[in-house]
Amino acid sequence: MILMNMHTPEGLPATPGDMIRTPAELAECCKRLRKEKCFGFDTEFIGENTYLPIVCLIQVSTATQVDLIDPIAVHDLSELMNLIADPDVLKICHAGDQDLAIVYQMSKKVPANVMDTQILAGLVGIGYPLSYGRLVEYLCGITLDKAHTYSAWDRRPLTKAQFHYAVDDVRYLPRIYADISRQFDDLNRRHWAEQACAELCKTAGAPPNPQTTYLKIKTPRSMNPMQIAALRDLAVWREQAAFEHNIPARSFMPDNVLKEIARQLPTKIVNLERIADFPKRELKSYGAFIIHLIDKIKAASPQTYPELEPALNDFPDTRRFGDAMWAAAQAICLGQSVCTSLVASQNEIQLLADHIAAGQSLDKHPFFTGWRYECLGKKLLDFAQGRIALKLKCCNNRMNTQSL
């Protein structure tokens, strides 16, 4: 592999002269990565036209070298996938949920020992969610060109601009990780970082469950259990049909169409024709099936319907309690230089306030296990039950929360 050092900024890994296109070159690269015990990685893929994304490029970087791997030319990537799943080798990514899911999709191996710099930036108070470009600018003082985010990565040869964009997408990862790593080590938060990133790997390595696909569709609270059950089964059918046709699920049938079918619970094919945006090309193929599916839902026992997410308690005292809990959660996180949005959303805190107000058990609540308990859960519960009060003060342009 020829390295083009003349365009490499001082202190950054060298730019490759070409992509890795042969099994021998990939084997040499993997051998070097294993010896280094640490590397950054990213992927470029196209997911607009197929059910599963097509991986077009894989970038890896160490402190001294960047490599671009061409999966269109090298089909056997098992050695690289083994490295990403190896707990003895540290991998660095940024906002890597899709990249890790692609690793699992390609290899059925669960990624391990991954550090996501987007999560790490939130744990030291830099910001969350923060783009890779903004983080590079903040920590390295360099502005990246993001013009090729949605580029045609399957075309060969890559343009010069695509090539350098791909290099930049991993070139700074080792430096960013080293910088943030020192910060969370100083704050004694490495175990938080490891747990938070392990959750990301676990999610990426979990086989998709068609029965829960409907949860990704935003639905109005006015929908009743029968309508939600219809939406669930429609979403399961859509995933299977989209897989068979090898097109993205939402391209096959938009979310708003599924929601409207579930809301109306139509009894005739002609009713489907009147639903806005219903793909006319699918009416002949699937119209009768959809009506049959709706009839089955209507005939099913209500016990088979999914449980609805509890509505937030709108009683004024409970709402005020929830607002106080949210303010306290922000103060607790801010006082530790942790970005609140990484730990919890306002809606999650309001639901927690409802649980506490109703005297419900919190034993299995996500805020009361793992790193979230240490960071927020214990202090927030102490605040809610009056065992502590919080005081905010500004010290050297940073907020500090004190328990009283």
Buried (B, 14 or more C-beta within 10 A) or exposed (E): BEBEEEEBEEEBBBBBEBBBBEBEBBBBBBEBBBEBEBBBBBBBBBEEEBBBBBBBBBBBBBBEBBBBBBBBBBEEBEBBBBBBBBEEBBBBBBBBBBBBBBBBBBBEBBBBBBBBBBBBBBBBBBBBEBBBBBBBBBBBEBEBEEEBEEBEBEEEEBEEEBBBBBBBBBBBBBBBBEBBBEBBEEBEBBEBBBBBBBBBBEEBBEEEEBEEBBBEBEBEEEBEEBBBBBBBBBBBBBBEBBBEBEBBBBBBBBBBBBBBBBBBBBEEBEBBEEBEEBEEEBBEEBBEEBBEBBEEBEEBEEEEBBEEEEEBBEEEEBBEBBBBBBEBBBBBBBBBBBBBBBBBEBEBBBBBBBBBBEEEEBEEBBBBBBBBBBBBBBBBBBBBEEEBEBEEEEEEEEBBBEEE
